Amino acid sequence: MSKKIDKLKKLKKMRLHREGTDTLVWCGIFIAAVGLLLWRCFDSHLAFWLFAVVFGTTYAIILNFFRCPIRRFPLEDTDNIVVAPADGKVVVIEEVDENEYFHERRIMISIFMSLFNVHANWFPVDGKVLEVHHFDGNFHKAWLPKAAEENEHADVLIETETGVKVLCRQIAGAVARRIVTYPEAGEECFIDEHLGFIKFGSRVDVFLPIGTEVCVKMGQKTTGDQTVIAKLK
C-alpha cells in the first residue's frame, strides 16, 4: 500500500490531459487568427460572430473531450476488485474464446466511449504488467464485434497479486486514430493510475476468467476508476 501512495503523490493535479496540449494550442491559435481577420475585414462583424459561435462551440467540445479528472477509488481494499478502465457505456458482456494470450474462454466486458466522455484510461486492477503490445489494423466502428480483433488496438496483460491474469485492450474506432499506452512490461500498476488515452471515440475491453462475478449490466454507464465492473474469485 505504501508503494501505491508514493506513486499517487507523483500524479500532477491537472484538469486537462497532456495528450490534448498540442491540439488545444493549435486550435486556439487558428480560431484566434481567423477571428481577428474576420473582425478586421468585415464592417458588420456578422461573419465574425457566426465564426465565433460555431468554432467556439467546437473548441468547447474538444476542451471537454480532453478533461482529465484526478480520481481516487473510494475503497481501501482493492483485492479482487476490477474497476471500469474508462468512462462510457457497457456494450458487451459475453464469453469469448481468447486465443492470443490465454487460449481459453474468457468473460469479455466492453465499454464504449462517445465523443463526450473522458477519454483517459485507468488500470482495471492492481498488479504487475506482464506484456504490452500494439497492433496496427482497421478502423471499424468501435461497437462492432469485429473491432476487438480487426481494429488497431493495444493490449496490456496484467497479473494480480493472487496470480490472476487480466487483459485490458484499448481499441481504436472509426474516428479514433491514436492510441497512447503508458506502462511497460515489468512495471507495477495500481487502480487510480492512468493506463493510457485514446483520441476521439473508441472502446476498452477487459478479459476476465470464467467464474468472475460480473457487477454491471448491458447499457449501464460507467465511470473510470470508480465503477466496480467485476469481482475476481
N, C-alpha and C positions, 0 to 999 in steps of 0.2 A: 504493500500500500504506500510506503514511503517513496518508492521509485515513481509511482503514479503521481503523487503530489508534487514531487520535484519537477517532473516533466510538464505538468499542468501550469506550474508557475512561469514556465518559459513562454507560454502562449501569449501573444500580444492581444491587447484589448482592442480589436479592430471591428468596425461596423461594416466595412466593405471588404470583400475578398481581394487579396492581392492579384488574383488571376484577372481581375477586371480593370486594373490600373491603366494599362495602355489603351484599352478600348474606350474607357471613360474619358481619358485625357484627350485623345484624338477626336472623339465625337464632340466633346465640349469645344475644342478649338474650331472644328468645322462649323458647328452651329453658330458660334460667336462671330466668325469671319463672314459667313453668308448673311447673318442677321444684320451686321454692320453695313455690308454692301447694299442690302435692300433698303435699309433706313436712309442711306445717303443718295441712292439713285432714284427713289420714287417719292414724290411730294406728298401723296396721300397716305403713305405708310400702311396701306391696306395689305400689300404683299408681305410687308414685314410681320404684321400681326398674324396673318394666315400661316406664314412660315413658323412663327414663334409658337403658335398653338399646336400645330402638327408635330414639329420636331421637338418641342418642349415635352409633349406627351410621350413621344417615342423615347426620349432621353430618360424620362422618369421611369418608364417600364424597364429600360436597361439597368438603371440605377437600382431598381427593386430586385432585378434578377441577380445582381452581384452582392446582395446582402450577405453578411457573414456573421450571424449571431453566435456569441460565445455561450455555450450551453454546458450545464453540468447535470449528469444523471442523478435523479433525486435520492436513490438508494445507495447506501454504503456497500452492501453486499451485492456484487455483480457476478458471483459464481453461477454458472449455468444460465445466465441471462443473455438473450440475444435481442439487441435493440435495433430499431429501424436505422439503416445506414443513410437514409435520405428522407427529405420531406416529399410528400406526394400521395399517391393512392395505390392501394393493393390491387393489382390487375391479374395476378396469377397465384394460385395455391394448388400445387399438384405434385404427384410423384413422377419423377422422370428418371431415365437412365443416364447417369453422368459417367461418360467413358473417357474423359480427358485425364482426370486425377484419381477418382475413386473406383471406377469400373464396377459400379453397383447402383441400385436405385437410391435416390435421394429426394427429400422434400424440397421443392423449389418455391420460394416466396419472392415475387417480383413487385417492385414499387416503381410506378411511372411518375416522372416529374414533368409537369407542364411548364410553360414559359414563365408562369407567375410564381413558381416555387423557388425556394432557396436551393441552389444547385451545389452547395458544398456537400461532401460525403463524409460520413463518420465510420469508424471501425464498429462492426456489429458486436464484437466480443473482445474480452481481454485475452491476451495470449502472446504467441510468438509468430512472426511472419516467416513462413517456410519458403514460399515461392512467389514471385511477381513476374507476370508475363503480359506483353502487349501483342495483340493480333490485329493485323490490317484486315479490312473486309468491306462489305457493302454498307449502305445507309438506308435500310428499310425503315418503315415507321416502327418506333420503339416498342409499341404494344403488340406487334405481331409475334406469334410463336417462333418463327424462323429467325427473328432478330437476335435471339440469345446465342445462336451458333454462327450465323452468316454475317452479322454486322461487325464493324470494328469494335473491339472490346478489350478490356484489361482485367486480368484475373489476379486476385490476391488470396493465397491459400494460408490460412491461419490455424495454428494448433493451440487449444486452450491448455490451461494448467493441468486439467484432468485427462489430457490426451485426445480430446475430441477435435477432429479436423473440420473446419468450416470454410467454404469457398464463397468469396464475395466478388461478384462480376459487375464491372461498370460497362454499360453498353451505349454506344452512340446511336442516335436516331436519324430521322430524315433531315433534320436541321442541324443537330449537333455534329461538329466536325473536329472537336478536340477533346480528348480525354487526358486528364492530368492525374497521375498516381504518385503519391509521395513516398510510401515505405519501400525499403529494400529488404531482401531476404536476410534473415538473421536478427532483425530488429524486434524488440519487444513492442507490443501495441496495446492500447487501452481504449475502452469506451471513453468518450469525451474528446478523443483526438481526431483530427481530420485525416481521412484516408486519401482524399483527392477532391477533384472538381470536374464537372462535365459542363461544357458550354452549350446553352440554348436547347434544352429539351431532350430527354433521354430516359434511361431506366437503370435500376440496380437490382441484380438478382442475388439471393442468398441461398446456398445449397446446404441443407441440414440433414443429419442422419434420420433414417426411418425410425419412428417411435418418439421423435421430438414433439413436445406439446406445442401446437400452434395456437397463438393467443390473439390473432387478428382474423378478420373476415374479408371476403371479396368486396371491393369497393370502399373499404374503410380508409379514411385519411390517416396518414402517419406524420409524425414529427421526428426528424432525425435526432438521434441520441436521446430521445425521450420516450417514444412509444416502444413498449416491450412487444416484439412480434412473435417470440417463441421462448420456450424454456427447455434446455437440454436435459437429458437424463442424468 
